[in-house]
């Protein structure tokens, strides 16, 4: 199945934030403190934030919402201060008590949409290089401890503009990988150190793809897992593993299902991958990778209640939380929570339906 970058941008391929949740045999709070020190963050309070994306009423939204996952009996979404730049296909990553929003695309997309509409009306063939796709390298920083007038600041931009990429926090750094820059599929991996506000170029992704999911894990060393995506010709099952200590990539075991714009989270030494765009369209299925044996297993009967691509996911206290996305027809305002004993259950709906959003857990 031929799948080009232009098609995936219209399908709202999200960059997917990831949450680190490797359980150890300690009390929950002590375990979380250690995990956050490994990834360079502060103690997780269980507050889930969603940022921007494509909405129903306007193409881009700058709205922010949050929900406190630690208060299940009082789950509801709260509005938070607007972002400085309305955008979609961004990544949001929590690191040291702040949330970093990187990349994406902004309202210049309207001009692209008009150009494509004109070409379609004339029955012209549309390719990824026929228009100037608007992609961003900027980084905004959200500090929830500050008031609404000073909670948003800018930080140094990435070396490369990106949409449909993925990001994660590990070893005190922010990592961004893959994507599409408006002209070509991106192979680069970059890392950001919040202490000196400096970006570093890392080893290139050996199999360049956009629409990947990036999962961070401490289960088998400090590793990043670049999962799925597309190279512009087909949807991929590929998994590439980056060792943070050696700064080298190696090939991992292929997924059982090819998927792009999926989400991936790590729990108890296993990576759960769900949803995305497959060869036959939008997916709700889930599969799991055992990091010790490096073998995949289908989660039969454990598919999400809604098909989703371009959505966000985090892991918290052994459960998976998924938010928003696109089901192939519309943007979603629904959210779900997964427990391996009880399966999937509904959560309160977002105030604003959105796909290609950024999601992070503080």
Secondary structure as a PSIPRED ss2 file (coil, helix, strand):
# PSIPRED VFORMAT (PSIPRED V4.0)

   1 X C   1.000  0.000  0.000
   2 X C   1.000  0.000  0.000
   3 X C   1.000  0.000  0.000
   4 X C   1.000  0.000  0.000
   5 X H   0.000  1.000  0.000
   6 X H   0.000  1.000  0.000
   7 X H   0.000  1.000  0.000
   8 X H   0.000  1.000  0.000
   9 X H   0.000  1.000  0.000
  10 X H   0.000  1.000  0.000
  11 X C   1.000  0.000  0.000
  12 X C   1.000  0.000  0.000
  13 X C   1.000  0.000  0.000
  14 X C   1.000  0.000  0.000
  15 X C   1.000  0.000  0.000
  16 X E   0.000  0.000  1.000
  17 X C   1.000  0.000  0.000
  18 X C   1.000  0.000  0.000
  19 X C   1.000  0.000  0.000
  20 X E   0.000  0.000  1.000
  21 X E   0.000  0.000  1.000
  22 X C   1.000  0.000  0.000
  23 X C   1.000  0.000  0.000
  24 X C   1.000  0.000  0.000
  25 X C   1.000  0.000  0.000
  26 X C   1.000  0.000  0.000
  27 X C   1.000  0.000  0.000
  28 X H   0.000  1.000  0.000
  29 X H   0.000  1.000  0.000
  30 X H   0.000  1.000  0.000
  31 X H   0.000  1.000  0.000
  32 X H   0.000  1.000  0.000
  33 X H   0.000  1.000  0.000
  34 X H   0.000  1.000  0.000
  35 X H   0.000  1.000  0.000
  36 X H   0.000  1.000  0.000
  37 X H   0.000  1.000  0.000
  38 X H   0.000  1.000  0.000
  39 X H   0.000  1.000  0.000
  40 X C   1.000  0.000  0.000
  41 X C   1.000  0.000  0.000
  42 X C   1.000  0.000  0.000
  43 X C   1.000  0.000  0.000
  44 X C   1.000  0.000  0.000
  45 X C   1.000  0.000  0.000
  46 X C   1.000  0.000  0.000
  47 X E   0.000  0.000  1.000
  48 X E   0.000  0.000  1.000
  49 X E   0.000  0.000  1.000
  50 X E   0.000  0.000  1.000
  51 X E   0.000  0.000  1.000
  52 X C   1.000  0.000  0.000
  53 X C   1.000  0.000  0.000
  54 X E   0.000  0.000  1.000
  55 X E   0.000  0.000  1.000
  56 X C   1.000  0.000  0.000
  57 X C   1.000  0.000  0.000
  58 X C   1.000  0.000  0.000
  59 X C   1.000  0.000  0.000
  60 X C   1.000  0.000  0.000
  61 X C   1.000  0.000  0.000
  62 X C   1.000  0.000  0.000
  63 X C   1.000  0.000  0.000
  64 X E   0.000  0.000  1.000
  65 X E   0.000  0.000  1.000
  66 X E   0.000  0.000  1.000
  67 X E   0.000  0.000  1.000
  68 X E   0.000  0.000  1.000
  69 X C   1.000  0.000  0.000
  70 X C   1.000  0.000  0.000
  71 X C   1.000  0.000  0.000
  72 X H   0.000  1.000  0.000
  73 X H   0.000  1.000  0.000
  74 X H   0.000  1.000  0.000
  75 X C   1.000  0.000  0.000
  76 X C   1.000  0.000  0.000
  77 X C   1.000  0.000  0.000
  78 X E   0.000  0.000  1.000
  79 X E   0.000  0.000  1.000
  80 X E   0.000  0.000  1.000
  81 X C   1.000  0.000  0.000
  82 X C   1.000  0.000  0.000
  83 X C   1.000  0.000  0.000
  84 X C   1.000  0.000  0.000
  85 X C   1.000  0.000  0.000
  86 X C   1.000  0.000  0.000
  87 X C   1.000  0.000  0.000
  88 X E   0.000  0.000  1.000
  89 X C   1.000  0.000  0.000
  90 X C   1.000  0.000  0.000
  91 X E   0.000  0.000  1.000
  92 X E   0.000  0.000  1.000
  93 X E   0.000  0.000  1.000
  94 X E   0.000  0.000  1.000
  95 X E   0.000  0.000  1.000
  96 X C   1.000  0.000  0.000
  97 X C   1.000  0.000  0.000
  98 X E   0.000  0.000  1.000
  99 X E   0.000  0.000  1.000
 100 X E   0.000  0.000  1.000
 101 X E   0.000  0.000  1.000
 102 X E   0.000  0.000  1.000
 103 X C   1.000  0.000  0.000
 104 X C   1.000  0.000  0.000
 105 X E   0.000  0.000  1.000
 106 X C   1.000  0.000  0.000
 107 X C   1.000  0.000  0.000
 108 X C   1.000  0.000  0.000
 109 X H   0.000  1.000  0.000
 110 X H   0.000  1.000  0.000
 111 X H   0.000  1.000  0.000
 112 X H   0.000  1.000  0.000
 113 X H   0.000  1.000  0.000
 114 X H   0.000  1.000  0.000
 115 X H   0.000  1.000  0.000
 116 X H   0.000  1.000  0.000
 117 X H   0.000  1.000  0.000
 118 X H   0.000  1.000  0.000
 119 X H   0.000  1.000  0.000
 120 X H   0.000  1.000  0.000
 121 X H   0.000  1.000  0.000
 122 X C   1.000  0.000  0.000
 123 X C   1.000  0.000  0.000
 124 X C   1.000  0.000  0.000
 125 X C   1.000  0.000  0.000
 126 X C   1.000  0.000  0.000
 127 X C   1.000  0.000  0.000
 128 X C   1.000  0.000  0.000
 129 X C   1.000  0.000  0.000
 130 X C   1.000  0.000  0.000
 131 X C   1.000  0.000  0.000
 132 X C   1.000  0.000  0.000
 133 X C   1.000  0.000  0.000
 134 X C   1.000  0.000  0.000
 135 X C   1.000  0.000  0.000
 136 X E   0.000  0.000  1.000
 137 X C   1.000  0.000  0.000
 138 X C   1.000  0.000  0.000
 139 X E   0.000  0.000  1.000
 140 X E   0.000  0.000  1.000
 141 X E   0.000  0.000  1.000
 142 X E   0.000  0.000  1.000
 143 X C   1.000  0.000  0.000
 144 X C   1.000  0.000  0.000
 145 X C   1.000  0.000  0.000
 146 X C   1.000  0.000  0.000
 147 X C   1.000  0.000  0.000
 148 X C   1.000  0.000  0.000
 149 X C   1.000  0.000  0.000
 150 X C   1.000  0.000  0.000
 151 X C   1.000  0.000  0.000
 152 X E   0.000  0.000  1.000
 153 X E   0.000  0.000  1.000
 154 X E   0.000  0.000  1.000
 155 X E   0.000  0.000  1.000
 156 X C   1.000  0.000  0.000
 157 X C   1.000  0.000  0.000
 158 X C   1.000  0.000  0.000
 159 X C   1.000  0.000  0.000
 160 X C   1.000  0.000  0.000
 161 X C   1.000  0.000  0.000
 162 X E   0.000  0.000  1.000
 163 X E   0.000  0.000  1.000
 164 X C   1.000  0.000  0.000
 165 X C   1.000  0.000  0.000
 166 X E   0.000  0.000  1.000
 167 X E   0.000  0.000  1.000
 168 X E   0.000  0.000  1.000
 169 X E   0.000  0.000  1.000
 170 X E   0.000  0.000  1.000
 171 X C   1.000  0.000  0.000
 172 X C   1.000  0.000  0.000
 173 X E   0.000  0.000  1.000
 174 X E   0.000  0.000  1.000
 175 X E   0.000  0.000  1.000
 176 X E   0.000  0.000  1.000
 177 X E   0.000  0.000  1.000
 178 X C   1.000  0.000  0.000
 179 X C   1.000  0.000  0.000
 180 X E   0.000  0.000  1.000
 181 X C   1.000  0.000  0.000
 182 X C   1.000  0.000  0.000
 183 X C   1.000  0.000  0.000
 184 X C   1.000  0.000  0.000
 185 X E   0.000  0.000  1.000
 186 X C   1.000  0.000  0.000
 187 X C   1.000  0.000  0.000
 188 X C   1.000  0.000  0.000
 189 X E   0.000  0.000  1.000
 190 X E   0.000  0.000  1.000
 191 X E   0.000  0.000  1.000
 192 X E   0.000  0.000  1.000
 193 X E   0.000  0.000  1.000
 194 X C   1.000  0.000  0.000
 195 X C   1.000  0.000  0.000
 196 X C   1.000  0.000  0.000
 197 X C   1.000  0.000  0.000
 198 X E   0.000  0.000  1.000
 199 X E   0.000  0.000  1.000
 200 X E   0.000  0.000  1.000
 201 X E   0.000  0.000  1.000
 202 X C   1.000  0.000  0.000
 203 X C   1.000  0.000  0.000
 204 X C   1.000  0.000  0.000
 205 X C   1.000  0.000  0.000
 206 X C   1.000  0.000  0.000
 207 X C   1.000  0.000  0.000
 208 X C   1.000  0.000  0.000
 209 X C   1.000  0.000  0.000
 210 X E   0.000  0.000  1.000
 211 X C   1.000  0.000  0.000
 212 X C   1.000  0.000  0.000
 213 X E   0.000  0.000  1.000
 214 X E   0.000  0.000  1.000
 215 X E   0.000  0.000  1.000
 216 X E   0.000  0.000  1.000
 217 X E   0.000  0.000  1.000
 218 X C   1.000  0.000  0.000
 219 X C   1.000  0.000  0.000
 220 X C   1.000  0.000  0.000
 221 X C   1.000  0.000  0.000
 222 X C   1.000  0.000  0.000
 223 X E   0.000  0.000  1.000
 224 X E   0.000  0.000  1.000
 225 X E   0.000  0.000  1.000
 226 X E   0.000  0.000  1.000
 227 X E   0.000  0.000  1.000
 228 X C   1.000  0.000  0.000
 229 X C   1.000  0.000  0.000
 230 X E   0.000  0.000  1.000
 231 X C   1.000  0.000  0.000
 232 X C   1.000  0.000  0.000
 233 X C   1.000  0.000  0.000
 234 X C   1.000  0.000  0.000
 235 X E   0.000  0.000  1.000
 236 X C   1.000  0.000  0.000
 237 X C   1.000  0.000  0.000
 238 X C   1.000  0.000  0.000
 239 X E   0.000  0.000  1.000
 240 X E   0.000  0.000  1.000
 241 X E   0.000  0.000  1.000
 242 X E   0.000  0.000  1.000
 243 X E   0.000  0.000  1.000
 244 X C   1.000  0.000  0.000
 245 X C   1.000  0.000  0.000
 246 X C   1.000  0.000  0.000
 247 X C   1.000  0.000  0.000
 248 X E   0.000  0.000  1.000
 249 X E   0.000  0.000  1.000
 250 X E   0.000  0.000  1.000
 251 X E   0.000  0.000  1.000
 252 X C   1.000  0.000  0.000
 253 X C   1.000  0.000  0.000
 254 X C   1.000  0.000  0.000
 255 X C   1.000  0.000  0.000
 256 X C   1.000  0.000  0.000
 257 X C   1.000  0.000  0.000
 258 X C   1.000  0.000  0.000
 259 X C   1.000  0.000  0.000
 260 X E   0.000  0.000  1.000
 261 X C   1.000  0.000  0.000
 262 X C   1.000  0.000  0.000
 263 X E   0.000  0.000  1.000
 264 X E   0.000  0.000  1.000
 265 X E   0.000  0.000  1.000
 266 X E   0.000  0.000  1.000
 267 X E   0.000  0.000  1.000
 268 X C   1.000  0.000  0.000
 269 X C   1.000  0.000  0.000
 270 X E   0.000  0.000  1.000
 271 X E   0.000  0.000  1.000
 272 X E   0.000  0.000  1.000
 273 X E   0.000  0.000  1.000
 274 X E   0.000  0.000  1.000
 275 X C   1.000  0.000  0.000
 276 X C   1.000  0.000  0.000
 277 X E   0.000  0.000  1.000
 278 X E   0.000  0.000  1.000
 279 X C   1.000  0.000  0.000
 280 X C   1.000  0.000  0.000
 281 X E   0.000  0.000  1.000
 282 X E   0.000  0.000  1.000
 283 X C   1.000  0.000  0.000
 284 X C   1.000  0.000  0.000
 285 X C   1.000  0.000  0.000
 286 X E   0.000  0.000  1.000
 287 X E   0.000  0.000  1.000
 288 X E   0.000  0.000  1.000
 289 X E   0.000  0.000  1.000
 290 X E   0.000  0.000  1.000
 291 X C   1.000  0.000  0.000
 292 X C   1.000  0.000  0.000
 293 X C   1.000  0.000  0.000
 294 X C   1.000  0.000  0.000
 295 X E   0.000  0.000  1.000
 296 X E   0.000  0.000  1.000
 297 X E   0.000  0.000  1.000
 298 X E   0.000  0.000  1.000
 299 X C   1.000  0.000  0.000
 300 X C   1.000  0.000  0.000
 301 X C   1.000  0.000  0.000
 302 X C   1.000  0.000  0.000
 303 X C   1.000  0.000  0.000
 304 X C   1.000  0.000  0.000
 305 X C   1.000  0.000  0.000
 306 X C   1.000  0.000  0.000
 307 X C   1.000  0.000  0.000
 308 X C   1.000  0.000  0.000
 309 X E   0.000  0.000  1.000
 310 X C   1.000  0.000  0.000
 311 X C   1.000  0.000  0.000
 312 X E   0.000  0.000  1.000
 313 X E   0.000  0.000  1.000
 314 X E   0.000  0.000  1.000
 315 X E   0.000  0.000  1.000
 316 X E   0.000  0.000  1.000
 317 X C   1.000  0.000  0.000
 318 X C   1.000  0.000  0.000
 319 X E   0.000  0.000  1.000
 320 X E   0.000  0.000  1.000
 321 X E   0.000  0.000  1.000
 322 X E   0.000  0.000  1.000
 323 X E   0.000  0.000  1.000
 324 X C   1.000  0.000  0.000
 325 X C   1.000  0.000  0.000
 326 X E   0.000  0.000  1.000
 327 X C   1.000  0.000  0.000
 328 X C   1.000  0.000  0.000
 329 X C   1.000  0.000  0.000
 330 X C   1.000  0.000  0.000
 331 X E   0.000  0.000  1.000
 332 X C   1.000  0.000  0.000
 333 X C   1.000  0.000  0.000
 334 X C   1.000  0.000  0.000
 335 X E   0.000  0.000  1.000
 336 X E   0.000  0.000  1.000
 337 X E   0.000  0.000  1.000
 338 X E   0.000  0.000  1.000
 339 X E   0.000  0.000  1.000
 340 X C   1.000  0.000  0.000
 341 X C   1.000  0.000  0.000
 342 X C   1.000  0.000  0.000
 343 X E   0.000  0.000  1.000
 344 X E   0.000  0.000  1.000
 345 X E   0.000  0.000  1.000
 346 X E   0.000  0.000  1.000
 347 X C   1.000  0.000  0.000
 348 X C   1.000  0.000  0.000
 349 X C   1.000  0.000  0.000
 350 X C   1.000  0.000  0.000
 351 X C   1.000  0.000  0.000
 352 X C   1.000  0.000  0.000
 353 X C   1.000  0.000  0.000
 354 X E   0.000  0.000  1.000
 355 X E   0.000  0.000  1.000
 356 X C   1.000  0.000  0.000
 357 X C   1.000  0.000  0.000
 358 X E   0.000  0.000  1.000
 359 X E   0.000  0.000  1.000
 360 X E   0.000  0.000  1.000
 361 X E   0.000  0.000  1.000
 362 X C   1.000  0.000  0.000
